Amino acid sequence: MFIHSQLPADQYTMASQLIAEIGQAHDGSLGMAHAFIDAIASAGAQVAKFQMHLAHAESSQWEPFRTPFSYEDTTRQEYWRRMEFTETQWAGLRDHCAEKGIECLITPFSLAAVECIERLGLSRYKLGSADLGNSLLLDCVARTRKPIVLSSGMSNWSELDQAVARVKRVHDAISILQCTTAYPCPPEAWGLHCIPAIASRYGFPVGYSDHSGSIHAGIAARALGAKIIEVHACFDRRMFGPDAKASLTIDELTELRKGLDMLDRADAPCQDKPSAPDAENLKQVFGRSLATNKNLQSGHTINFEDLEAKKPAGRGIPVSECESVLGRTLRRDLAAWEFIQWDDLDGE
């Protein structure tokens, strides 16, 4: 177990970051990949995330399909080959993200992919949970000394401990995402309780990688302290592909961004218990002043049974001063329900 004495300062101060995972939703179409960049940027995501699959380095003819979804690829290796872009095409996607003011983030699945991403000059890495035990890939990415986002979907605590320790031998610019590898993931498997546990265990910024196909998990994760929210994006959940059913549409992505922004505002540090923006005026309207509840004659000694608290504040003695009124005698007659003034009372 890794315990840090103090979480990084920006764990509590930075706004939440929304990563839109395009993954294989482009289905090998470069035009579709560019269309996704435009769409997720307009939805308010700060990051467009891709996956770089290089079939010759990553796969073999014996790799099975995770789910039998494809009508045109006889092997998983053929599918990855159809998903490939050239390095020039990747550079175009990177530049398109820059034009839209969002980050281009790519998950490598081979050492060859890391080499390509390095040539593209990207600023950080995201590693999928299936590769947390891939010592070669972990070491290769760590040695770039760039920040790493680790997804924990297929790992238990021991495996996650080992992956974090391996990266920490080189640097500690690490973020960790709670994740459950199920597509789509039902609410009982979201694992939201792991978010504070991961933050406490490692002391690194924590996030949530969502496969629920709804905005609710991401909103709940942010409320529990996740500062990075990653979701799969698609144009329609009826699209072809292995992740479509677990994705958010672009309209849903927009709604998620709005929800995260509200929680960011609600999570801003405050020095006191928050109150209504117009609190002082509201206190005047809803406040109370002391009044009589019956006709009282001059010389009467006021007791508790003579008093009522009436709105608004500022019309007489504040109700908070009622104890200072008890036992005092009246200087004049007061009608029922009349506000009491200090000048109406004898003594101090």
SVG drawing of the C-alpha trace seen along z (x, -y; Angstrom):
<svg xmlns="http://www.w3.org/2000/svg" viewBox="-56 -56 69 74">
<polyline fill="none" stroke="black" stroke-width="0.4" points="0.0,0.0 1.1,-3.5 0.2,-6.3 1.0,-9.9 0.9,-12.3 -0.7,-15.0 -2.7,-15.0 -1.4,-17.3 -2.9,-20.8 -4.6,-20.8 -6.5,-17.7 -9.0,-20.0 -8.6,-23.2 -8.6,-22.2 -11.8,-22.1 -13.0,-18.7 -11.6,-17.5 -13.8,-15.7 -12.2,-13.2 -14.2,-12.0 -13.0,-8.6 -13.4,-8.2 -11.7,-4.8 -12.9,-2.8 -16.1,-4.7 -14.6,-6.1 -14.6,-2.5 -11.4,-3.2 -12.8,-6.3 -10.4,-9.3 -13.3,-11.6 -15.4,-10.2 -12.5,-10.7 -12.2,-14.4 -16.0,-14.8 -15.8,-13.4 -13.2,-16.1 -15.5,-18.9 -18.4,-17.4 -16.8,-16.7 -15.1,-20.1 -18.5,-21.8 -19.9,-19.6 -17.3,-21.1 -14.9,-18.2 -11.3,-19.3 -9.7,-16.1 -10.3,-13.9 -8.9,-10.5 -8.0,-8.0 -6.5,-4.5 -3.5,-3.6 -3.6,0.0 -0.8,1.2 -1.8,4.7 1.6,6.0 3.1,5.0 0.1,5.6 -1.8,8.6 -1.7,11.9 -4.0,14.1 -4.9,16.0 -6.3,13.0 -10.0,13.6 -12.7,10.9 -13.9,9.5 -17.4,9.6 -18.4,11.0 -19.6,7.7 -17.9,7.5 -19.4,8.4 -16.4,7.7 -13.3,8.8 -12.6,12.5 -10.0,12.0 -9.3,9.4 -6.0,8.7 -7.8,7.8 -10.0,5.5 -7.1,3.6 -5.5,3.3 -8.7,1.7 -8.6,-0.8 -5.1,-2.0 -4.2,-5.5 -0.8,-6.5 1.5,-8.7 0.7,-11.6 -3.0,-11.1 -2.4,-11.0 -0.6,-14.3 -3.6,-15.7 -5.9,-14.6 -3.4,-16.1 -3.4,-19.4 -7.2,-19.4 -7.5,-19.0 -5.1,-21.9 -7.2,-24.1 -10.2,-23.3 -8.4,-24.1 -8.6,-20.6 -6.0,-18.1 -5.2,-15.1 -4.6,-12.1 -3.8,-8.6 -3.6,-5.3 -0.8,-3.1 -1.1,0.7 2.4,1.5 5.9,0.1 5.8,-0.8 2.7,-2.9 4.7,-4.7 7.4,-5.5 4.8,-7.0 3.1,-9.0 6.5,-10.4 7.2,-11.6 3.8,-13.3 4.9,-15.2 1.8,-14.6 2.1,-15.8 0.8,-12.7 -0.3,-9.1 -3.4,-7.1 -2.9,-3.4 -5.8,-0.9 -6.3,1.4 -5.5,4.5 -1.9,3.2 -1.2,2.5 0.6,5.8 2.4,5.1 5.8,4.3 7.4,3.5 4.7,1.0 4.6,-0.5 8.4,-1.0 8.5,-2.4 5.8,-5.0 7.3,-5.8 10.7,-6.5 9.2,-9.3 8.8,-11.1 5.4,-12.4 2.3,-12.3 0.4,-9.0 -3.3,-8.3 -3.8,-4.7 -7.2,-3.0 -7.9,-0.3 -10.8,1.6 -9.3,5.1 -7.0,4.8 -7.3,5.7 -5.5,3.7 -2.4,5.8 -2.1,5.4 -2.7,1.6 -0.1,1.3 2.4,3.0 1.7,0.8 1.9,-2.4 5.1,-1.2 6.6,-0.5 5.9,-3.9 7.0,-5.6 10.5,-4.2 10.8,-6.8 8.4,-9.6 5.2,-10.2 3.1,-12.3 0.3,-9.7 -3.5,-9.9 -5.7,-6.9 -9.1,-6.2 -11.7,-4.0 -13.2,-1.8 -15.2,1.4 -14.6,3.2 -18.2,3.9 -19.9,2.6 -22.4,1.2 -21.7,1.2 -24.8,1.6 -25.1,-0.8 -24.3,2.0 -20.9,2.4 -19.9,-1.3 -17.6,-1.0 -18.0,-4.6 -17.0,-3.7 -13.5,-3.1 -13.0,-6.7 -12.2,-8.0 -10.4,-4.7 -8.0,-5.2 -7.4,-8.8 -6.6,-7.8 -4.5,-4.7 -2.2,-6.5 -2.5,-10.2 -2.6,-10.9 -5.4,-12.7 -8.3,-10.3 -10.9,-10.1 -13.5,-7.8 -13.7,-6.0 -17.3,-5.4 -18.9,-2.7 -22.5,-3.1 -23.9,-4.8 -25.5,-7.6 -24.5,-10.9 -25.4,-9.8 -22.2,-7.9 -20.0,-10.7 -21.9,-13.3 -21.9,-11.0 -18.2,-10.3 -17.5,-14.0 -19.5,-14.5 -17.3,-11.9 -14.1,-13.6 -13.2,-12.5 -11.5,-15.3 -11.1,-13.4 -14.2,-12.0 -13.7,-9.8 -16.6,-8.6 -16.9,-7.0 -18.6,-9.2 -20.6,-8.2 -23.1,-9.9 -25.8,-7.3 -25.7,-4.2 -27.1,-2.3 -23.8,-2.8 -21.6,0.2 -18.8,1.0 -18.0,2.7 -18.3,-0.4 -21.4,-2.2 -23.9,-0.8 -21.6,-2.0 -21.1,-5.5 -22.7,-8.9 -24.1,-10.7 -22.8,-14.2 -26.0,-15.8 -25.5,-13.7 -21.8,-14.7 -22.9,-18.3 -25.3,-17.7 -22.5,-15.9 -20.2,-18.9 -22.9,-21.2 -23.4,-19.0 -19.7,-18.9 -19.4,-22.7 -22.2,-23.0 -20.4,-20.7 -17.1,-22.5 -18.8,-25.7 -20.4,-24.0 -17.1,-22.6 -15.3,-25.9 -13.6,-26.6 -15.5,-28.9 -14.7,-30.4 -18.1,-30.1 -21.3,-28.2 -22.8,-29.4 -25.9,-31.4 -28.3,-32.9 -26.8,-35.6 -29.4,-38.1 -29.2,-36.8 -29.3,-40.2 -32.4,-41.3 -34.0,-38.0 -33.2,-38.1 -35.0,-41.5 -38.0,-40.0 -38.2,-36.8 -36.8,-38.2 -39.0,-38.9 -39.6,-41.8 -41.2,-41.6 -44.9,-42.5 -47.7,-42.2 -50.3,-39.5 -53.0,-41.4 -53.9,-44.9 -51.5,-46.0 -51.8,-49.0 -49.1,-51.4 -47.3,-50.0 -47.9,-46.4 -44.9,-44.1 -44.1,-42.1 -44.0,-38.4 -43.4,-35.6 -47.2,-35.1 -47.5,-38.7 -45.2,-38.4 -45.3,-37.4 -42.6,-37.4 -43.9,-39.2 -42.4,-39.8 -40.5,-41.8 -37.3,-42.5 -36.4,-46.1 -39.9,-47.2 -39.3,-47.0 -37.1,-45.2 -35.3,-42.2 -36.8,-38.9 -33.3,-37.8 -33.5,-40.4 -36.7,-39.0 -35.0,-38.1 -34.1,-41.8 -37.7,-42.7 -39.1,-40.2 -39.8,-41.8 -39.8,-45.4 -42.8,-47.7 -44.6,-49.6 -44.5,-53.4 -47.6,-53.6 -50.6,-51.6 -49.9,-49.1 -52.6,-47.7 -52.7,-44.0 -50.2,-43.0 -48.3,-46.3 -44.5,-46.3 -42.6,-47.0 -39.9,-49.8 -37.2,-50.2 -38.7,-53.6 -41.9,-51.9 -40.1,-50.2 -39.0,-51.5 -35.5,-50.7 -32.4,-49.5"/>
</svg>
